[in-house]
Amino acid sequence: MSKVDKINDLLLEELALAVNRELVIPEALVTITYVDCSADLKRARIGFSVLPDRLAGTTMRKLISSTKILVEILKKKTNLRQLPKLTWEFDATEKEASKLEKIIRLANEDDNEDDNEDDNE
């Protein structure tokens, strides 16, 4: 495991804890899904998902406004001399997976209906 991978894992774990403690968005479940630091460790893209996904914009604004607080928490919790600049990104992977599951379920239901019609003939 490379140094960048270790830092990604460390930041993911600590950010997940800090976000759940510090970020208060009623009726929302926020999950940090990935951390992707640049090779020079100056920047980090942080992916998050939120349920319900209609609160993605609210969550993004809250994360951006809380970045300084989260960085201070990371400084205390990690031994990193310098933290990368955090950039927040909405991760729609779960939303897309849910859409695909629905399409597959509907396709399977259609197949089952076709099989039942063939049996009746």
N, CA, C and O atoms as a GROMACS GRO file, in nm:
protein
  484
    1MET      N    1   0.085  -0.118   0.000
    1MET     CA    2   0.000   0.000   0.000
    1MET      C    3   0.090   0.124   0.000
    1MET      O    4   0.181   0.135   0.082
    2SER      N    5   0.063   0.216  -0.091
    2SER     CA    6   0.146   0.336  -0.103
    2SER      C    7   0.114   0.436   0.008
    2SER      O    8   0.014   0.424   0.079
    3LYS      N    9   0.201   0.534   0.020
    3LYS     CA   10   0.182   0.640   0.119
    3LYS      C   11   0.052   0.715   0.095
    3LYS      O   12  -0.021   0.745   0.189
    4VAL      N   13   0.023   0.746  -0.030
    4VAL     CA   14  -0.100   0.818  -0.065
    4VAL      C   15  -0.222   0.735  -0.027
    4VAL      O   16  -0.320   0.788   0.026
    5ASP      N   17  -0.217   0.606  -0.054
    5ASP     CA   18  -0.330   0.518  -0.019
    5ASP      C   19  -0.352   0.516   0.132
    5ASP      O   20  -0.467   0.519   0.177
    6LYS      N   21  -0.246   0.511   0.208
    6LYS     CA   22  -0.257   0.511   0.354
    6LYS      C   23  -0.319   0.642   0.404
    6LYS      O   24  -0.403   0.643   0.494
    7ILE      N   25  -0.276   0.753   0.345
    7ILE     CA   26  -0.331   0.883   0.384
    7ILE      C   27  -0.477   0.893   0.343
    7ILE      O   28  -0.559   0.946   0.418
    8ASN      N   29  -0.511   0.842   0.223
    8ASN     CA   30  -0.652   0.839   0.180
    8ASN      C   31  -0.738   0.765   0.283
    8ASN      O   32  -0.844   0.812   0.323
    9ASP      N   33  -0.690   0.647   0.325
    9ASP     CA   34  -0.765   0.566   0.422
    9ASP      C   35  -0.778   0.638   0.556
    9ASP      O   36  -0.886   0.638   0.616
   10LEU      N   37  -0.670   0.699   0.601
   10LEU     CA   38  -0.671   0.770   0.729
   10LEU      C   39  -0.769   0.887   0.724
   10LEU      O   40  -0.850   0.904   0.815
   11LEU      N   41  -0.762   0.966   0.618
   11LEU     CA   42  -0.852   1.081   0.605
   11LEU      C   43  -0.998   1.036   0.591
   11LEU      O   44  -1.088   1.099   0.647
   12LEU      N   45  -1.021   0.928   0.518
   12LEU     CA   46  -1.157   0.876   0.503
   12LEU      C   47  -1.216   0.840   0.639
   12LEU      O   48  -1.328   0.878   0.672
   13GLU      N   49  -1.140   0.766   0.717
   13GLU     CA   50  -1.187   0.723   0.848
   13GLU      C   51  -1.214   0.843   0.941
   13GLU      O   52  -1.320   0.851   1.003
   14GLU      N   53  -1.119   0.934   0.949
   14GLU     CA   54  -1.133   1.049   1.039
   14GLU      C   55  -1.241   1.146   0.993
   14GLU      O   56  -1.315   1.201   1.075
   15LEU      N   57  -1.251   1.168   0.861
   15LEU     CA   58  -1.356   1.257   0.810
   15LEU      C   59  -1.494   1.198   0.832
   15LEU      O   60  -1.588   1.270   0.866
   16ALA      N   61  -1.507   1.068   0.814
   16ALA     CA   62  -1.637   1.004   0.836
   16ALA      C   63  -1.683   1.026   0.980
   16ALA      O   64  -1.799   1.060   1.004
   17LEU      N   65  -1.593   1.008   1.074
   17LEU     CA   66  -1.627   1.030   1.214
   17LEU      C   67  -1.659   1.177   1.242
   17LEU      O   68  -1.758   1.208   1.307
   18ALA      N   69  -1.574   1.266   1.192
   18ALA     CA   70  -1.591   1.409   1.217
   18ALA      C   71  -1.720   1.462   1.155
   18ALA      O   72  -1.791   1.541   1.217
   19VAL      N   73  -1.750   1.421   1.034
   19VAL     CA   74  -1.872   1.468   0.967
   19VAL      C   75  -1.995   1.423   1.044
   19VAL      O   76  -2.089   1.501   1.063
   20ASN      N   77  -1.994   1.299   1.089
   20ASN     CA   78  -2.111   1.250   1.164
   20ASN      C   79  -2.127   1.317   1.299
   20ASN      O   80  -2.238   1.327   1.351
   21ARG      N   81  -2.016   1.363   1.357
   21ARG     CA   82  -2.023   1.433   1.485
   21ARG      C   83  -2.056   1.581   1.470
   21ARG      O   84  -2.135   1.635   1.547
   22GLU      N   85  -1.997   1.646   1.371
   22GLU     CA   86  -2.003   1.791   1.360
   22GLU      C   87  -2.112   1.845   1.267
   22GLU      O   88  -2.164   1.955   1.289
   23LEU      N   89  -2.147   1.769   1.166
   23LEU     CA   90  -2.240   1.816   1.064
   23LEU      C   91  -2.383   1.779   1.104
   23LEU      O   92  -2.416   1.661   1.114
   24VAL      N   93  -2.465   1.878   1.126
   24VAL     CA   94  -2.603   1.852   1.166
   24VAL      C   95  -2.695   1.893   1.051
   24VAL      O   96  -2.716   2.011   1.024
   25ILE      N   97  -2.750   1.790   0.985
   25ILE     CA   98  -2.850   1.813   0.881
   25ILE      C   99  -2.968   1.724   0.916
   25ILE      O  100  -2.962   1.602   0.898
   26PRO      N  101  -3.075   1.784   0.966
   26PRO     CA  102  -3.191   1.703   1.007
   26PRO      C  103  -3.241   1.614   0.894
   26PRO      O  104  -3.248   1.655   0.778
   27GLU      N  105  -3.275   1.491   0.929
   27GLU     CA  106  -3.334   1.395   0.836
   27GLU      C  107  -3.240   1.354   0.723
   27GLU      O  108  -3.287   1.310   0.618
   28ALA      N  109  -3.108   1.367   0.743
   28ALA     CA  110  -3.014   1.329   0.639
   28ALA      C  111  -2.909   1.234   0.696
   28ALA      O  112  -2.866   1.248   0.811
   29LEU      N  113  -2.869   1.139   0.613
   29LEU     CA  114  -2.760   1.049   0.647
   29LEU      C  115  -2.646   1.078   0.549
   29LEU      O  116  -2.659   1.052   0.430
   30VAL      N  117  -2.536   1.131   0.601
   30VAL     CA  118  -2.423   1.169   0.518
   30VAL      C  119  -2.313   1.064   0.534
   30VAL      O  120  -2.277   1.027   0.646
   31THR      N  121  -2.261   1.016   0.422
   31THR     CA  122  -2.154   0.917   0.423
   31THR      C  123  -2.038   0.967   0.339
   31THR      O  124  -2.056   1.011   0.226
   32ILE      N  125  -1.918   0.960   0.395
   32ILE     CA  126  -1.798   0.990   0.317
   32ILE      C  127  -1.764   0.863   0.241
   32ILE      O  128  -1.737   0.760   0.302
   33THR      N  129  -1.764   0.870   0.109
   33THR     CA  130  -1.750   0.750   0.027
   33THR      C  131  -1.608   0.727  -0.023
   33THR      O  132  -1.566   0.613  -0.043
   34TYR      N  133  -1.533   0.834  -0.043
   34TYR     CA  134  -1.394   0.817  -0.086
   34TYR      C  135  -1.313   0.942  -0.056
   34TYR      O  136  -1.367   1.052  -0.040
   35VAL      N  137  -1.182   0.922  -0.048
   35VAL     CA  138  -1.086   1.032  -0.040
   35VAL      C  139  -0.981   1.001  -0.145
   35VAL      O  140  -0.927   0.890  -0.150
   36ASP      N  141  -0.951   1.099  -0.228
   36ASP     CA  142  -0.853   1.080  -0.334
   36ASP      C  143  -0.753   1.196  -0.330
   36ASP      O  144  -0.778   1.303  -0.385
   37CYS      N  145  -0.640   1.172  -0.264
   37CYS     CA  146  -0.535   1.274  -0.254
   37CYS      C  147  -0.451   1.275  -0.380
   37CYS      O  148  -0.428   1.171  -0.442
   38SER      N  149  -0.404   1.392  -0.417
   38SER     CA  150  -0.311   1.404  -0.529
   38SER      C  151  -0.177   1.345  -0.487
   38SER      O  152  -0.151   1.330  -0.367
   39ALA      N  153  -0.094   1.311  -0.584
   39ALA     CA  154   0.036   1.249  -0.556
   39ALA      C  155   0.124   1.338  -0.468
   39ALA      O  156   0.202   1.287  -0.387
   40ASP      N  157   0.112   1.472  -0.484
   40ASP     CA  158   0.194   1.563  -0.404
   40ASP      C  159   0.128   1.596  -0.268
   40ASP      O  160   0.183   1.673  -0.189
   41LEU      N  161   0.010   1.538  -0.243
   41LEU     CA  162  -0.064   1.554  -0.117
   41LEU      C  163  -0.106   1.698  -0.088
   41LEU      O  164  -0.127   1.735   0.028
   42LYS      N  165  -0.119   1.777  -0.193
   42LYS     CA  166  -0.162   1.916  -0.174
   42LYS      C  167  -0.313   1.932  -0.185
   42LYS      O  168  -0.371   2.027  -0.134
   43ARG      N  169  -0.378   1.836  -0.255
   43ARG     CA  170  -0.523   1.843  -0.274
   43ARG      C  171  -0.584   1.707  -0.246
   43ARG      O  172  -0.522   1.603  -0.268
   44ALA      N  173  -0.709   1.709  -0.197
   44ALA     CA  174  -0.783   1.586  -0.177
   44ALA      C  175  -0.926   1.605  -0.220
   44ALA      O  176  -0.994   1.698  -0.176
   45ARG      N  177  -0.972   1.517  -0.307
   45ARG     CA  178  -1.113   1.515  -0.347
   45ARG      C  179  -1.185   1.424  -0.250
   45ARG      O  180  -1.147   1.308  -0.231
   46ILE      N  181  -1.290   1.476  -0.189
   46ILE     CA  182  -1.366   1.400  -0.090
   46ILE      C  183  -1.505   1.374  -0.147
   46ILE      O  184  -1.580   1.467  -0.176
   47GLY      N  185  -1.539   1.247  -0.163
   47GLY     CA  186  -1.671   1.211  -0.213
   47GLY      C  187  -1.766   1.185  -0.098
   47GLY      O  188  -1.727   1.128   0.004
   48PHE      N  189  -1.890   1.229  -0.115
   48PHE     CA  190  -1.990   1.203  -0.012
   48PHE      C  191  -2.122   1.165  -0.079
   48PHE      O  192  -2.151   1.206  -0.192
   49SER      N  193  -2.198   1.086  -0.008
   49SER     CA  194  -2.335   1.057  -0.051
   49SER      C  195  -2.427   1.099   0.062
   49SER      O  196  -2.386   1.112   0.177
   50VAL      N  197  -2.552   1.120   0.028
   50VAL     CA  198  -2.650   1.163   0.128
   50VAL      C  199  -2.785   1.100   0.095
   50VAL      O  200  -2.827   1.093  -0.020
   51LEU      N  201  -2.849   1.055   0.200
   51LEU     CA  202  -2.985   1.004   0.187
   51LEU      C  203  -3.076   1.087   0.274
   51LEU      O  204  -3.045   1.106   0.391
   52PRO      N  205  -3.185   1.137   0.224
   52PRO     CA  206  -3.229   1.129   0.085
   52PRO      C  207  -3.143   1.220  -0.004
   52PRO      O  208  -3.093   1.323   0.041
   53ASP      N  209  -3.128   1.180  -0.129
   53ASP     CA  210  -3.038   1.253  -0.218
   53ASP      C  211  -3.087   1.392  -0.255
   53ASP      O  212  -3.012   1.472  -0.311
   54ARG      N  213  -3.213   1.423  -0.224
   54ARG     CA  214  -3.263   1.560  -0.250
   54ARG      C  215  -3.193   1.662  -0.160
   54ARG      O  216  -3.202   1.782  -0.184
   55LEU      N  217  -3.124   1.614  -0.055
   55LEU     CA  218  -3.051   1.704   0.035
   55LEU      C  219  -2.904   1.719  -0.004
   55LEU      O  220  -2.824   1.769   0.076
   56ALA      N  221  -2.868   1.677  -0.124
   56ALA     CA  222  -2.729   1.684  -0.168
   56ALA      C  223  -2.677   1.829  -0.171
   56ALA      O  224  -2.565   1.855  -0.126
   57GLY      N  225  -2.756   1.921  -0.221
   57GLY     CA  226  -2.714   2.061  -0.228
   57GLY      C  227  -2.695   2.122  -0.090
   57GLY      O  228  -2.597   2.191  -0.064
   58THR      N  229  -2.789   2.096  -0.002
   58THR     CA  230  -2.780   2.144   0.136
   58THR      C  231  -2.656   2.088   0.203
   58THR      O  232  -2.583   2.159   0.272
   59THR      N  233  -2.633   1.958   0.182
   59THR     CA  234  -2.517   1.893   0.242
   59THR      C  235  -2.387   1.951   0.187
   59THR      O  236  -2.293   1.974   0.263
   60MET      N  237  -2.382   1.974   0.057
   60MET     CA  238  -2.262   2.033  -0.004
   60MET      C  239  -2.233   2.169   0.058
   60MET      O  240  -2.119   2.198   0.094
   61ARG      N  241  -2.333   2.253   0.070
   61ARG     CA  242  -2.313   2.386   0.129
   61ARG      C  243  -2.264   2.374   0.274
   61ARG      O  244  -2.176   2.448   0.316
   62LYS      N  245  -2.323   2.281   0.348
   62LYS     CA  246  -2.284   2.262   0.488
   62LYS      C  247  -2.140   2.211   0.498
   62LYS      O  248  -2.065   2.255   0.585
   63LEU      N  249  -2.103   2.119   0.411
   63LEU     CA  250  -1.965   2.067   0.411
   63LEU      C  251  -1.865   2.177   0.378
   63LEU      O  252  -1.761   2.190   0.443
   64ILE      N  253  -1.896   2.257   0.277
   64ILE     CA  254  -1.805   2.365   0.237
   64ILE      C  255  -1.790   2.465   0.351
   64ILE      O  256  -1.679   2.510   0.381
   65SER      N  257  -1.901   2.500   0.415
   65SER     CA  258  -1.892   2.598   0.524
   65SER      C  259  -1.826   2.540   0.649
   65SER      O  260  -1.777   2.615   0.733
   66SER      N  261  -1.823   2.407   0.661
   66SER     CA  262  -1.762   2.343   0.777
   66SER      C  263  -1.619   2.295   0.752
   66SER      O  264  -1.558   2.233   0.840
   67THR      N  265  -1.565   2.322   0.635
   67THR     CA  266  -1.434   2.269   0.600
   67THR      C  267  -1.326   2.310   0.700
   67THR      O  268  -1.244   2.228   0.739
   68LYS      N  269  -1.325   2.437   0.742
   68LYS     CA  270  -1.221   2.482   0.836
   68LYS      C  271  -1.228   2.405   0.968
   68LYS      O  272  -1.125   2.366   1.023
   69ILE      N  273  -1.348   2.384   1.017
   69ILE     CA  274  -1.366   2.309   1.142
   69ILE      C  275  -1.318   2.165   1.124
   69ILE      O  276  -1.249   2.110   1.210
   70LEU      N  277  -1.356   2.105   1.011
   70LEU     CA  278  -1.316   1.966   0.984
   70LEU      C  279  -1.165   1.954   0.970
   70LEU      O  280  -1.107   1.855   1.016
   71VAL      N  281  -1.100   2.052   0.908
   71VAL     CA  282  -0.954   2.052   0.895
   71VAL      C  283  -0.889   2.060   1.032
   71VAL      O  284  -0.790   1.992   1.058
   72GLU      N  285  -0.942   2.144   1.120
   72GLU     CA  286  -0.888   2.154   1.256
   72GLU      C  287  -0.900   2.021   1.330
   72GLU      O  288  -0.809   1.981   1.402
   73ILE      N  289  -1.012   1.954   1.313
   73ILE     CA  290  -1.030   1.823   1.375
   73ILE      C  291  -0.929   1.723   1.318
   73ILE      O  292  -0.869   1.646   1.392
   74LEU      N  293  -0.911   1.726   1.186
   74LEU     CA  294  -0.814   1.635   1.123
   74LEU      C  295  -0.672   1.661   1.174
   74LEU      O  296  -0.596   1.567   1.196
   75LYS      N  297  -0.637   1.789   1.193
   75LYS     CA  298  -0.504   1.822   1.244
   75LYS      C  299  -0.483   1.761   1.382
   75LYS      O  300  -0.374   1.712   1.413
   76LYS      N  301  -0.587   1.764   1.465
   76LYS     CA  302  -0.576   1.710   1.600
   76LYS      C  303  -0.571   1.557   1.600
   76LYS      O  304  -0.502   1.497   1.682
   77LYS      N  305  -0.644   1.495   1.509
   77LYS     CA  306  -0.659   1.350   1.508
   77LYS      C  307  -0.550   1.276   1.430
   77LYS      O  308  -0.528   1.157   1.451
   78THR      N  309  -0.482   1.347   1.341
   78THR     CA  310  -0.378   1.281   1.260
   78THR      C  311  -0.242   1.341   1.292
   78THR      O  312  -0.233   1.448   1.353
   79ASN      N  313  -0.140   1.273   1.252
   79ASN     CA  314  -0.003   1.324   1.272
   79ASN      C  315   0.054   1.384   1.145
   79ASN      O  316   0.176   1.396   1.130
   80LEU      N  317  -0.032   1.423   1.054
   80LEU     CA  318   0.015   1.480   0.927
   80LEU      C  319   0.065   1.622   0.950
   80LEU      O  320   0.000   1.703   1.016
   81ARG      N  321   0.181   1.650   0.896
   81ARG     CA  322   0.237   1.784   0.911
   81ARG      C  323   0.155   1.887   0.834
   81ARG      O  324   0.131   1.997   0.882
   82GLN      N  325   0.114   1.848   0.716
   82GLN     CA  326   0.035   1.940   0.633
   82GLN      C  327  -0.083   1.862   0.575
   82GLN      O  328  -0.067   1.754   0.520
   83LEU      N  329  -0.201   1.919   0.588
   83LEU     CA  330  -0.320   1.856   0.532
   83LEU      C  331  -0.346   1.908   0.392
   83LEU      O  332  -0.320   2.025   0.363
   84PRO      N  333  -0.396   1.821   0.305
   84PRO     CA  334  -0.430   1.868   0.170
   84PRO      C  335  -0.552   1.959   0.174
   84PRO      O  336  -0.631   1.957   0.268
   85LYS      N  337  -0.566   2.040   0.069
   85LYS     CA  338  -0.684   2.125   0.054
   85LYS      C  339  -0.801   2.034   0.015
   85LYS      O  340  -0.792   1.958  -0.081
   86LEU      N  341  -0.910   2.042   0.091
   86LEU     CA  342  -1.024   1.954   0.069
   86LEU      C  343  -1.121   2.012  -0.032
   86LEU      O  344  -1.159   2.129  -0.024
   87THR      N  345  -1.160   1.929  -0.127
   87THR     CA  346  -1.260   1.965  -0.226
   87THR      C  347  -1.372   1.861  -0.218
   87THR      O  348  -1.346   1.741  -0.225
   88TRP      N  349  -1.494   1.907  -0.203
   88TRP     CA  350  -1.608   1.817  -0.184
   88TRP      C  351  -1.675   1.785  -0.316
   88TRP      O  352  -1.690   1.872  -0.402
   89GLU      N  353  -1.716   1.657  -0.332
   89GLU     CA  354  -1.785   1.612  -0.453
   89GLU      C  355  -1.901   1.522  -0.415
   89GLU      O  356  -1.886   1.432  -0.332
   90PHE      N  357  -2.018   1.545  -0.474
   90PHE     CA  358  -2.131   1.457  -0.451
   90PHE      C  359  -2.109   1.327  -0.527
   90PHE      O  360  -2.083   1.329  -0.648
   91ASP      N  361  -2.118   1.214  -0.458
   91ASP     CA  362  -2.099   1.083  -0.518
   91ASP      C  363  -2.237   1.022  -0.544
   91ASP      O  364  -2.306   0.979  -0.451
   92ALA      N  365  -2.276   1.018  -0.670
   92ALA     CA  366  -2.409   0.969  -0.706
   92ALA      C  367  -2.410   0.819  -0.735
   92ALA      O  368  -2.507   0.768  -0.791
   93THR      N  369  -2.306   0.749  -0.698
   93THR     CA  370  -2.296   0.606  -0.726
   93THR      C  371  -2.415   0.528  -0.671
   93THR      O  372  -2.473   0.445  -0.741
   94GLU      N  373  -2.451   0.554  -0.546
   94GLU     CA  374  -2.562   0.481  -0.486
   94GLU      C  375  -2.694   0.513  -0.556
   94GLU      O  376  -2.777   0.424  -0.574
   95LYS      N  377  -2.712   0.637  -0.596
   95LYS     CA  378  -2.833   0.676  -0.667
   95LYS      C  379  -2.841   0.603  -0.801
   95LYS      O  380  -2.947   0.553  -0.839
   96GLU      N  381  -2.729   0.598  -0.871
   96GLU     CA  382  -2.725   0.529  -1.001
   96GLU      C  383  -2.746   0.380  -0.983
   96GLU      O  384  -2.816   0.317  -1.064
   97ALA      N  385  -2.688   0.322  -0.879
   97ALA     CA  386  -2.706   0.179  -0.852
   97ALA      C  387  -2.853   0.149  -0.823
   97ALA      O  388  -2.905   0.046  -0.867
   98SER      N  389  -2.918   0.238  -0.751
   98SER     CA  390  -3.059   0.220  -0.721
   98SER      C  391  -3.143   0.223  -0.849
   98SER      O  392  -3.236   0.144  -0.864
   99LYS      N  393  -3.110   0.312  -0.940
   99LYS     CA  394  -3.181   0.319  -1.068
   99LYS      C  395  -3.163   0.190  -1.146
   99LYS      O  396  -3.258   0.136  -1.202
  100LEU      N  397  -3.038   0.139  -1.150
  100LEU     CA  398  -3.010   0.015  -1.223
  100LEU      C  399  -3.084  -0.103  -1.162
  100LEU      O  400  -3.138  -0.187  -1.234
  101GLU      N  401  -3.087  -0.110  -1.029
  101GLU     CA  402  -3.160  -0.218  -0.963
  101GLU      C  403  -3.308  -0.214  -0.999
  101GLU      O  404  -3.370  -0.318  -1.022
  102LYS      N  405  -3.365  -0.095  -1.006
  102LYS     CA  406  -3.506  -0.080  -1.041
  102LYS      C  407  -3.530  -0.126  -1.184
  102LYS      O  408  -3.629  -0.195  -1.212
  103ILE      N  409  -3.441  -0.088  -1.276
  103ILE     CA  410  -3.455  -0.129  -1.417
  103ILE      C  411  -3.447  -0.281  -1.429
  103ILE      O  412  -3.525  -0.342  -1.501
  104ILE      N  413  -3.351  -0.341  -1.358
  104ILE     CA  414  -3.335  -0.487  -1.363
  104ILE      C  415  -3.458  -0.556  -1.305
  104ILE      O  416  -3.507  -0.654  -1.361
  105ARG      N  417  -3.509  -0.504  -1.194
  105ARG     CA  418  -3.628  -0.564  -1.132
  105ARG      C  419  -3.747  -0.556  -1.228
  105ARG      O  420  -3.821  -0.653  -1.243
  106LEU      N  421  -3.765  -0.440  -1.293
  106LEU     CA  422  -3.875  -0.426  -1.388
  106LEU      C  423  -3.859  -0.519  -1.508
  106LEU      O  424  -3.956  -0.577  -1.556
  107ALA      N  425  -3.735  -0.534  -1.556
  107ALA     CA  426  -3.709  -0.624  -1.669
  107ALA      C  427  -3.740  -0.768  -1.630
  107ALA      O  428  -3.797  -0.843  -1.709
  108ASN      N  429  -3.702  -0.807  -1.508
  108ASN     CA  430  -3.730  -0.943  -1.461
  108ASN      C  431  -3.880  -0.965  -1.446
  108ASN      O  432  -3.930  -1.074  -1.477
  109GLU      N  433  -3.952  -0.865  -1.400
  109GLU     CA  434  -4.098  -0.876  -1.387
  109GLU      C  435  -4.162  -0.894  -1.525
  109GLU      O  436  -4.254  -0.974  -1.541
  110ASP      N  437  -4.112  -0.819  -1.625
  110ASP     CA  438  -4.162  -0.832  -1.761
  110ASP      C  439  -4.136  -0.972  -1.814
  110ASP      O  440  -4.222  -1.031  -1.879
  111ASP      N  441  -4.015  -1.027  -1.788
  111ASP     CA  442  -3.981  -1.163  -1.832
  111ASP      C  443  -4.073  -1.265  -1.768
  111ASP      O  444  -4.118  -1.359  -1.834
  112ASN      N  445  -4.101  -1.247  -1.639
  112ASN     CA  446  -4.189  -1.340  -1.569
  112ASN      C  447  -4.331  -1.335  -1.627
  112ASN      O  448  -4.396  -1.439  -1.640
  113GLU      N  449  -4.378  -1.216  -1.662
  113GLU     CA  450  -4.510  -1.202  -1.722
  113GLU      C  451  -4.514  -1.271  -1.858
  113GLU      O  452  -4.612  -1.338  -1.891
  114ASP      N  453  -4.406  -1.254  -1.937
  114ASP     CA  454  -4.398  -1.321  -2.068
  114ASP      C  455  -4.399  -1.472  -2.052
  114ASP      O  456  -4.466  -1.542  -2.129
  115ASP      N  457  -4.326  -1.524  -1.953
  115ASP     CA  458  -4.323  -1.669  -1.928
  115ASP      C  459  -4.461  -1.719  -1.889
  115ASP      O  460  -4.502  -1.826  -1.933
  116ASN      N  461  -4.533  -1.643  -1.808
  116ASN     CA  462  -4.668  -1.684  -1.767
  116ASN      C  463  -4.764  -1.686  -1.885
  116ASN      O  464  -4.850  -1.773  -1.893
  117GLU      N  465  -4.751  -1.590  -1.977
  117GLU     CA  466  -4.835  -1.588  -2.096
  117GLU      C  467  -4.806  -1.708  -2.184
  117GLU      O  468  -4.899  -1.766  -2.240
  118ASP      N  469  -4.678  -1.747  -2.198
  118ASP     CA  470  -4.641  -1.863  -2.278
  118ASP      C  471  -4.698  -1.989  -2.217
  118ASP      O  472  -4.740  -2.078  -2.291
  119ASP      N  473  -4.702  -2.000  -2.086
  119ASP     CA  474  -4.756  -2.116  -2.017
  119ASP      C  475  -4.906  -2.128  -2.038
  119ASP      O  476  -4.959  -2.239  -2.040
  120ASN      N  477  -4.975  -2.016  -2.053
  120ASN     CA  478  -5.120  -2.015  -2.069
  120ASN      C  479  -5.164  -2.050  -2.211
  120ASN      O  480  -5.281  -2.079  -2.234
  121GLU      N  481  -5.072  -2.048  -2.304
  121GLU     CA  482  -5.109  -2.072  -2.445
  121GLU      C  483  -5.115  -2.217  -2.479
  121GLU      O  484  -5.144  -2.253  -2.593
   0.00000   0.00000   0.00000
